[in-house]
Amino acid sequence: MELQYAFELTGTFVFAISGALAIREREHDLFGAGFTGFITAIGGGTVRDILLDSYPLVWVSDIWFLYSILLGILIAFIFPSFLSRLRKTFFLFDTLGIAFLTVLGVEKALSLGVRPEIAAIMGMFSAVMGGVIRDTLTNEIPILFRKEVYASACLAGAILYLVLNYYGVLRNYNMLISISLIISIRLISMKYKLSLPRLR
């Protein structure tokens, strides 16, 4: 449980950073960056919990999620130049965020008794909806609709988690392996400019 909680807070934290960094070049103030970071961090989990009829929402019932979001926003606001100098910083934080939140979304859905197929979809929703909302707020084409591998990486990680869970792999190992798969797919697809076939 400790590892899961750490992943939840970490995923929330890095998504808050990615959301705040997304509008850095648009000269928004702290409130603008904070609002975008907040919505990005809680968007996917909120959509998932509403669809699963799970209340209270996680970030409402646990104040540490709010603290994680505030810390991420503050770091993005204080050190934007430093973060931007890091190679592909935005991509890194976004990738970490979707990896953590996919697996946690699957676990949350399974704990509520839904079928594995639905749990995989809920895991994907947990990961991608925050980014979709972020891109919509910043007037960008949602990353879900771009060429790069995104939601499909989350779905692959969710399916792997369910398979390993079925075969009794220890939970903590399962989480680490499934998260690593999502990160690996994203990194490899970006390095070699891979994408899914386009609809013609």
N, C-alpha and C positions, 0 to 999 in steps of 0.2 A: 504493500500500500504506500510506503514511503517513496518508492521509486516512481509510482504512478503520480503521486501528488507533486513530486519535483518536476516531472515532465509536464504536468498541467500548468504549473506556474511558469515554467520556462517557455512553453509554447505561447502562453498569453503574453509574456514579456517580449519575446522576439517579434511577435506579430504587432504589438504596440509600436515597437521601433520601426518596423517596415511601414506601418501606416503613417507615422509621423514623418519619416523620411520621404514618403511619396510626394509630399507637397512642399518640400524644402525649396525647390527652385521657383515656386509660385509666390514667394515672399509673404506667406501667411504668418500671423502672429502665433504666440504660444497656444492660444485658445483654438485656433484653426488646426494647428498640428495635433493638439491634444484630442480634439473631437474626432479627427480622422483616425488617429492611433487607437482611440477607445473603441470606435465602431469596428475597426479592423480586428481588434483583439477579441471582441465578444460576439461579433456577427455570426460566425459559423456555429459556435456552440449554442447561441440563442435560437437560431433557426432549427437546429437539431432538437433541442429540448422542447420547443413549441410543437414540432411535428410529432414528437414522442409523448407529448402531454406530461412532461416532467417538470414539476414545480416544487419549490421555488427554483428559479434559474441559478446556476452555479455561482455566477459572479454576484448575485444578489445575496445569497446565503453565506458566502465566505468572503470576508473583507480582504483577505490576502490576495485575492485576484485583482481587486481594485488597486491595492498597493503595487502589485506587479506591473499593472498597466501604467500607473503614474510614474513608476521608476523608469520604465521603458521610454515613455514620452519625454521625461526629464533628460535622460541620457541623449536621446536623439536631438533635443533642443540645445543642450550645452555643448555637445561634441559633434555637430553636423559635419564640419570640415574634416575632422579626423576620420569619421565613419565613411565619408564619401571618398577619402583617399584610399581606403582599403579596396582591394580589387573585388569588384562585383559584390559590394556590401549588401545592397538591396536584395540581390538574388540569394545571397547566403541566408539572410534573416528570413526571407520568405520561404526558402526551402526547409529550413529548420522548423519553422512554424507549421507548415503543412504536414511535415513528417510526424511531429509530436501529436498534433491535433487529430490526425487520421486515426492513429492507434487508440487514442483516448476516446474518440467518438465511437469506435467499434466496441470498446469495452463498456461504455456507458449504455449503448443500445442493448448489448447482450445482458447486462445487469437488469434491464427492464423487461426481459423475457421475449424479445422479438426474434424472428427467425434470422439465421446467419446471413441470408441474402439481403435482408433489410438492414442488418447491422453494417454490412459492407457499404451500402449506400449512405447510411447515416454517418459513417466514418468519413467518407468522401465529402459529404455536405459540411461536416464540422471543419474540414480543412480549407475548402475552396470558397465558401460563401463570404467569409470575411474579406478575402482578396477581391471578390467580385464587387462587394459593396464599396471597398476602398477605391477601386478603379472607376466605378460609377461616380463616386463623389468627386474624384479628381479629373473627371471628363476624359478618361482614357478608355480605350477598348478593353473590356474585361479580359484579364489574362486567360480566362477559361476559353475564350473564343479566338485566341491567337494560335499561331502555328506550333509553339513550343509544347512539349509534353508536360502536363500539369495534373489535371484531374485523373488521367489514366495512371499516373505514377501513384497517386493516392489510392486508387482502386486496387492496383496490384499489391500495394502494401497491406491493405485491408484484407484482401483475399489470403495473402500469405499468413497473416495473423490468425485468421480463422482456421486455416489448414493445420498450422502448427498447434493451435489450441485443441483441435480435434484429436491430434495424435499425442497429446499430453505433454508437450514441451513446457518446461517451467516458465511461469508467467513473465518473470523479469527478463529471461533470455529471449522469450518470444517478442517482447516489446522492443528490445534492443535490435534484434534481427530484422523485424518488420520496419522499424524506423530507418535502419541502415539501408534497406532495399529502396525505400522511397528516395532517400538522399542520393543513393548511387544512380538511380534511374534519371533523376533530374540533372545530376552533374554530367553523366555520360551523354545524355541527350543534348545538353547545351554545348559541351565540348565538341561533339561531332555534328552538331546542327541537325539532329534527328527530329522527326515529327511524324505524326500519324498520317495515313493517306487522306487526302482531301476529297470531299464530296464533289463530284463533277456532274 
